[in-house]
Amino acid sequence: MEHLSPEGKRTQVADVKGVAVYTPNAQRKIILPLATGPDYRTGKLEVIYVPSQDKSDIPLARAALTLRP
């Protein structure tokens, strides 16, 4: 997971490996501890799903959440 500041700076704030994605589940809830440093009141949080390391680096999915104070 990355924090994207309003100025465009990207900071990795969390990383999880081995999350299984099952279908037909419409959603999955997970709690991630976020790194200290970025101002989480502004910018965006972006989650990017990529295949395991032995596969392509092309993202399978991505989603962003706009942060507001």
Residue pairs with C-beta under 8 A, 6 or more apart in sequence:
1 12
1 13
1 14
1 15
1 32
1 34
1 45
1 46
1 47
1 48
2 10
2 11
2 12
2 13
2 45
2 46
2 48
3 10
3 11
3 13
3 34
3 38
3 40
3 43
3 44
3 45
3 46
4 10
4 43
4 44
4 45
4 46
4 64
5 11
5 38
5 39
5 42
5 43
6 42
6 43
11 35
11 37
11 38
12 35
13 34
13 35
13 37
13 38
13 45
14 32
14 33
14 34
14 35
16 30
16 32
19 28
19 30
19 49
21 28
21 49
22 28
34 40
40 67
41 67
41 68
41 69
42 67
42 68
42 69
43 67
44 64
44 65
44 66
44 67
45 64
45 65
45 67
46 62
46 63
46 64
46 65
47 62
47 63
47 64
48 59
48 61
48 62
49 59
49 60
49 61
49 62
50 57
50 58
50 59
50 60
51 58
51 60
